């Protein structure tokens, strides 16, 4: 079975974690395939938005613990080497993706699976959506960027609670505290809603979206001076695009702008 599926249509790439028999747990094979696919999508001008989802009844339950147990049994001196080797590159690729990412979170998103969802720009869920910061339940600290994303989504105090108590968060609560942007009424509609949002984003100013994402990371991590310098540079990048000049002309002419992502 192919562990990762890719479908591209009308500027939207749908990336599906495809290990439904294990609730899309992250084996080394899947982690490598996901990183390589995201690298290609980042450079593909035909792709202007990305949907990340999971096959079957779960989004992703995180690390493949069967594979991890085998590594522990082997006597490896670095059983969590996958953090630097696989998870950290995935985090940086998703965080710095120069186009919008929408996570279609159907069912359980746990551990590194939840962390991947938090790296998306938007998260869409349904009644059956659950998040679980499961790391402490197996005697581990957070990884896959959760220590960075979670406080930014829910605040430091709530992030501490979710990580230390490691209890499931149901869909309604997830929406209330900001883990879900959109909560649809039917689990079967989660992917449809996520793809519709991605299609809207794919029709927008792709380069400007990428620069806005870059600005937010710089502002959250640095000083006001760094934020202002990043904004100035981002505006120079956007100002040189056809999307900017065309949309300004459309605005003056009182017409609806059409963006082409360049």
C-alpha positions in Angstrom: 0.0 0.0 0.0 1.2 3.5 -0.8 1.6 5.3 2.5 0.9 8.7 1.1 -1.6 9.8 -1.5 -1.4 13.0 -3.6 -4.1 14.6 -5.7 -3.8 17.9 -7.4 -6.8 19.7 -9.0 -7.4 23.3 -9.8 -4.5 24.6 -7.8 -5.2 22.5 -4.7 -3.0 19.6 -3.6 -4.7 17.1 -1.3 -2.1 15.2 0.7 -3.5 12.1 2.4 -1.7 10.1 5.1 -2.6 6.6 4.0 -2.1 4.1 6.8 -5.7 3.8 7.9 -5.1 0.4 9.6 -3.0 2.1 12.2 -4.9 5.4 12.3 -2.2 6.9 10.0 0.6 6.5 12.6 3.8 8.0 11.4 6.3 5.3 10.3 9.7 6.3 9.0 8.4 5.6 5.4 5.5 7.9 5.9 7.5 10.7 7.4 10.0 10.6 4.6 7.3 10.5 1.9 5.5 13.4 3.5 8.6 15.5 3.7 9.6 14.8 0.1 6.1 15.5 -1.1 5.8 18.8 0.8 9.2 19.9 -0.6 8.0 19.3 -4.1 4.7 21.1 -3.5 6.5 24.1 -2.1 8.3 24.6 -5.4 5.4 23.7 -7.7 3.8 26.9 -9.1 0.7 24.9 -10.2 -0.1 24.3 -6.5 -1.4 27.3 -4.7 -2.9 25.7 -1.6 -2.5 22.4 0.3 -5.0 20.2 2.2 -3.5 17.7 4.7 -5.8 14.9 5.8 -5.8 11.3 6.9 -7.4 8.2 5.3 -10.1 6.3 7.2 -11.5 7.2 10.6 -8.5 9.1 12.0 -6.4 12.1 11.0 -3.1 10.8 12.6 -2.3 9.3 16.0 1.4 10.3 15.9 4.5 8.2 16.1 4.2 4.5 15.0 4.8 3.0 18.5 5.3 -0.5 17.2 8.2 0.8 15.1 9.4 2.8 18.1 9.3 -0.2 20.4 11.4 -2.2 18.0 14.0 0.5 18.1 14.0 0.5 21.9 14.4 -3.3 21.9 17.4 -3.0 19.6 19.3 -1.1 22.3 19.6 2.0 20.3 21.4 4.8 22.2 19.2 7.4 20.4 15.7 6.0 20.3 14.3 9.4 19.5 16.7 10.3 16.8 13.6 10.6 14.5 12.9 14.0 16.2 15.9 15.7 14.5 16.0 13.4 11.5 12.3 13.5 10.5 10.0 15.6 12.6 12.1 18.8 12.8 12.4 19.0 9.0 8.7 18.4 8.6 8.0 21.2 11.1 10.1 23.7 9.2 8.7 22.8 5.9 5.1 23.2 7.0 5.8 26.4 9.0 7.6 28.0 6.1 5.4 26.7 3.4 5.0 29.6 1.0 1.3 28.9 0.3 -1.7 28.2 2.6 -2.1 24.8 4.3 -5.5 23.5 5.5 -5.7 20.5 7.8 -8.9 18.4 7.4 -9.0 16.8 10.9 -11.4 14.0 10.9 -11.3 11.7 14.0 -8.3 11.6 16.3 -5.3 13.7 16.0 -2.8 12.7 18.7 0.8 13.4 19.6 2.8 14.3 16.5 -0.4 14.0 14.5 -2.0 16.8 16.4 1.3 18.8 16.2 1.2 18.5 12.4 -2.4 19.8 12.4 -1.3 22.8 14.5 1.3 23.7 11.9 -1.5 24.2 9.3 -2.8 27.7 8.7 -6.4 26.5 9.1 -7.9 23.4 10.8 -11.4 22.1 9.9 -13.0 19.4 12.0 -16.3 17.6 12.6 -18.2 16.2 15.6 -15.8 13.2 15.8 -12.7 15.3 15.8 -10.4 14.8 18.9 -7.1 16.2 19.8 -4.8 14.5 22.3 -1.4 15.8 23.4 -0.4 12.3 24.2 3.4 12.7 24.7 3.3 12.6 28.6 1.2 9.5 28.5 4.2 7.6 27.2 6.8 9.4 29.3 7.9 11.9 26.6 8.1 15.7 26.2 6.4 17.5 23.3 7.9 17.5 19.8 7.0 18.2 16.2 6.8 21.9 17.1 4.0 21.6 19.7 5.9 23.6 22.3 6.0 26.5 19.7 2.5 26.2 18.1 0.3 25.3 21.0 1.0 28.4 23.2 0.4 30.6 20.2 -3.0 28.9 19.5 -4.3 28.7 23.1 -2.0 30.6 25.4 0.8 29.4 27.7 -1.5 28.3 30.6 -3.8 26.3 28.4 -0.9 24.8 26.5 0.7 23.7 29.8 -2.6 22.1 30.8 -3.1 20.2 27.6 0.5 18.9 27.5 0.8 17.9 31.2 -2.6 16.4 31.7 -2.7 14.8 28.3 -6.4 14.4 28.1 -8.6 14.3 24.9 -10.1 17.6 23.7 -13.4 17.1 22.0 -14.5 19.0 18.9 -16.6 21.7 20.5 -14.0 22.6 23.1 -11.3 22.5 20.4 -13.2 25.1 18.4 -13.8 27.2 21.5 -10.1 27.4 22.5 -8.8 27.9 19.0 -7.6 24.5 17.9 -10.2 24.4 15.2 -11.0 27.3 12.9 -14.1 25.6 11.5 -16.4 22.9 12.9 -18.8 21.4 10.5 -21.9 19.4 11.5 -21.0 16.1 9.7 -17.7 14.2 9.8 -18.1 13.3 6.2 -18.1 17.0 5.3 -14.8 17.8 6.9 -12.6 17.1 3.8 -15.2 18.8 1.5 -15.2 21.9 3.7 -11.3 21.9 3.9 -11.0 21.6 0.1 -13.5 24.4 -0.4 -11.5 26.7 1.8 -8.3 25.6 0.0 -9.9 26.4 -3.3 -10.8 29.9 -2.1 -7.2 30.4 -1.0 -5.8 28.9 -4.3 -7.7 31.7 -6.1 -6.0 34.4 -4.1 -2.6 36.2 -4.2 -0.3 33.3 -3.4 2.9 35.2 -3.1 1.2 37.7 -0.7 -0.1 34.8 1.4 3.4 33.3 1.7 4.8 36.7 2.7 2.1 37.2 5.3 3.0 33.8 6.8 6.6 34.9 6.8 5.8 38.1 8.6 3.8 36.4 11.3 6.7 34.0 12.1 9.2 36.9 12.3 6.9 39.0 14.5 6.1 36.1 16.9 9.8 35.2 17.3 11.6 38.6 17.2 11.5 42.3 18.1 9.4 45.1 16.7 12.4 46.2 14.7 12.7 42.7 13.1 9.0 42.7 12.4 9.1 46.1 10.6 12.1 45.1 8.5 10.4 41.9 7.5 7.3 43.8 6.6 9.3 46.2 4.4 11.0 43.4 2.6 7.7 41.4 2.2 6.1 44.5 0.7 8.9 44.8 -1.8 8.4 41.2 -2.8 4.7 41.6 -3.2 4.9 45.0 -4.9 6.9 43.4 -7.8 4.2 40.8 -8.5 1.7 40.9 -11.4 -1.0 40.1 -8.8 -0.4 43.4 -7.1 -0.3 45.6 -10.2 -3.3 43.9 -11.7 -5.4 44.0 -8.6 -4.7 47.7 -8.0 -5.8 48.5 -11.6 -9.0 46.4 -11.0 -9.7 48.2 -7.7 -9.4 51.6 -9.4 -11.6 50.4 -12.2 -14.1 49.1 -9.6 -13.7 45.5 -11.0 -13.1 42.3 -9.2 -9.4 41.3 -9.2 -8.3 38.0 -10.6 -5.2 36.6 -9.0 -2.8 34.2 -10.8 -0.3 33.5 -8.1 2.6 35.4 -9.7 
